[in-house]
Amino acid sequence: MKVRASIRSLARQPGSKVVRRRGHLYVINKSNPRLKTRQG
């Protein structure tokens, strides 16, 4: 799955993780929960 540029920029933030769950791509960040996104 292609990762959209807007999601990639969020994934570069400190503490961010890119996770695949049930066919969706998520960015989760424990230190800054506002950076949660999803693609797909």
N, CA, C and O atoms as a DFTB+ gen file, in Angstrom:
160 C
 N C O
     1  1       0.839      -1.194       0.000
     2  2       0.000       0.000       0.000
     3  2       0.875       1.246       0.000
     4  3       1.828       1.349       0.773
     5  1       0.541       2.196      -0.880
     6  2       1.310       3.433      -0.905
     7  2       0.991       4.250       0.341
     8  3      -0.148       4.276       0.807
     9  1       2.005       4.912       0.867
    10  2       1.795       5.780       2.022
    11  2       1.734       7.210       1.518
    12  3       2.671       7.693       0.882
    13  1       0.639       7.879       1.801
    14  2       0.447       9.239       1.329
    15  2       1.461      10.174       1.977
    16  3       1.862       9.947       3.119
    17  1       1.878      11.214       1.274
    18  2       2.924      12.114       1.759
    19  2       2.512      12.785       3.067
    20  3       3.354      13.013       3.937
    21  1       1.228      13.101       3.214
    22  2       0.775      13.767       4.438
    23  2       0.936      12.840       5.645
    24  3       1.245      13.290       6.748
    25  1       0.723      11.549       5.423
    26  2       0.886      10.587       6.517
    27  2       2.365      10.364       6.800
    28  3       2.768      10.216       7.954
    29  1       3.169      10.340       5.748
    30  2       4.600      10.123       5.927
    31  2       5.225      11.231       6.765
    32  3       6.105      10.969       7.585
    33  1       4.771      12.476       6.561
    34  2       5.326      13.588       7.336
    35  2       4.975      13.441       8.810
    36  3       5.779      13.785       9.676
    37  1       3.767      12.928       9.105
    38  2       3.392      12.697      10.503
    39  2       4.184      11.535      11.091
    40  3       4.490      11.521      12.284
    41  1       4.511      10.565      10.249
    42  2       5.230       9.398      10.739
    43  2       6.669       9.735      11.095
    44  3       7.325       8.974      11.806
    45  1       7.165      10.861      10.612
    46  2       8.542      11.257      10.929
    47  2       8.650      11.983      12.261
    48  3       9.755      12.221      12.748
    49  1       7.516      12.336      12.855
    50  2       7.547      13.037      14.140
    51  2       8.144      12.129      15.213
    52  3       8.018      10.908      15.126
    53  1       8.797      12.714      16.227
    54  2       9.384      11.863      17.277
    55  2       8.313      11.091      18.037
    56  3       7.296      11.656      18.440
    57  1       8.545       9.810      18.227
    58  2       7.612       8.978      18.981
    59  2       6.510       8.355      18.151
    60  3       5.662       7.646      18.693
    61  1       6.500       8.601      16.847
    62  2       5.435       8.063      15.997
    63  2       5.762       6.656      15.537
    64  3       6.923       6.293      15.346
    65  1       4.686       5.859      15.363
    66  2       4.838       4.514      14.821
    67  2       3.810       4.327      13.727
    68  3       2.673       4.782      13.848
    69  1       4.210       3.652      12.652
    70  2       3.287       3.285      11.586
    71  2       2.878       1.839      11.812
    72  3       3.730       0.954      11.893
    73  1       1.563       1.595      11.914
    74  2       1.049       0.273      12.254
    75  2       0.015      -0.128      11.217
    76  3      -0.812       0.691      10.816
    77  1       0.054      -1.400      10.773
    78  2      -0.990      -1.927       9.891
    79  2      -1.922      -2.793      10.703
    80  3      -1.507      -3.770      11.326
    81  1      -3.195      -2.420      10.689
    82  2      -4.210      -3.216      11.390
    83  2      -5.418      -3.388      10.487
    84  3      -5.972      -2.406       9.993
    85  1      -5.825      -4.621      10.271
    86  2      -7.023      -4.929       9.489
    87  2      -7.025      -4.226       8.132
    88  3      -8.058      -3.725       7.688
    89  1      -5.880      -4.192       7.487
    90  2      -5.813      -3.607       6.153
    91  2      -5.732      -2.103       6.128
    92  3      -5.679      -1.523       5.044
    93  1      -5.720      -1.438       7.274
    94  2      -5.583       0.009       7.323
    95  2      -4.193       0.354       7.829
    96  3      -3.546      -0.437       8.514
    97  1      -3.752       1.545       7.478
    98  2      -2.451       2.018       7.910
    99  2      -2.684       3.129       8.919
   100  3      -3.377       4.101       8.619
   101  1      -2.118       2.998      10.102
   102  2      -2.329       3.978      11.154
   103  2      -1.010       4.587      11.579
   104  3       0.022       3.916      11.569
   105  1      -1.038       5.864      11.955
   106  2       0.092       6.486      12.632
   107  2      -0.367       6.761      14.046
   108  3      -1.357       7.463      14.258
   109  1       0.351       6.208      15.022
   110  2       0.008       6.458      16.418
   111  2       1.210       7.054      17.116
   112  3       2.354       6.696      16.836
   113  1       0.936       7.964      18.025
   114  2       2.001       8.637      18.744
   115  2       1.572       8.797      20.190
   116  3       0.643       9.545      20.496
   117  1       2.263       8.079      21.085
   118  2       1.888       8.137      22.501
   119  2       2.223       9.490      23.105
   120  3       1.493       9.993      23.959
   121  1       3.344      10.087      22.657
   122  2       3.774      11.336      23.278
   123  2       2.931      12.521      22.811
   124  3       2.788      13.503      23.539
   125  1       2.364      12.435      21.583
   126  2       1.517      13.522      21.084
   127  2       0.312      12.908      20.381
   128  3       0.343      12.720      19.165
   129  1      -0.762      12.587      21.132
   130  2      -1.892      11.843      20.558
   131  2      -2.640      12.589      19.464
   132  3      -3.475      11.988      18.786
   133  1      -2.374      13.873      19.266
   134  2      -3.047      14.599      18.196
   135  2      -2.592      14.133      16.814
   136  3      -3.257      14.417      15.818
   137  1      -1.468      13.420      16.744
   138  2      -0.923      13.009      15.456
   139  2      -1.494      11.694      14.958
   140  3      -0.928      11.092      14.044
   141  1      -2.609      11.224      15.537
   142  2      -3.210       9.970      15.093
   143  2      -3.836      10.164      13.710
   144  3      -4.624      11.089      13.512
   145  1      -3.495       9.310      12.767
   146  2      -4.125       9.343      11.451
   147  2      -4.355       7.925      10.967
   148  3      -3.881       6.955      11.558
   149  1      -5.108       7.835       9.859
   150  2      -5.360       6.524       9.281
   151  2      -5.473       6.668       7.780
   152  3      -5.962       7.680       7.279
   153  1      -5.018       5.653       7.062
   154  2      -5.143       5.646       5.612
   155  2      -5.661       4.297       5.169
   156  3      -5.245       3.260       5.685
   157  1      -6.578       4.313       4.201
   158  2      -7.082       3.066       3.634
   159  2      -8.370       2.589       4.243
   160  3      -8.892       1.547       3.845
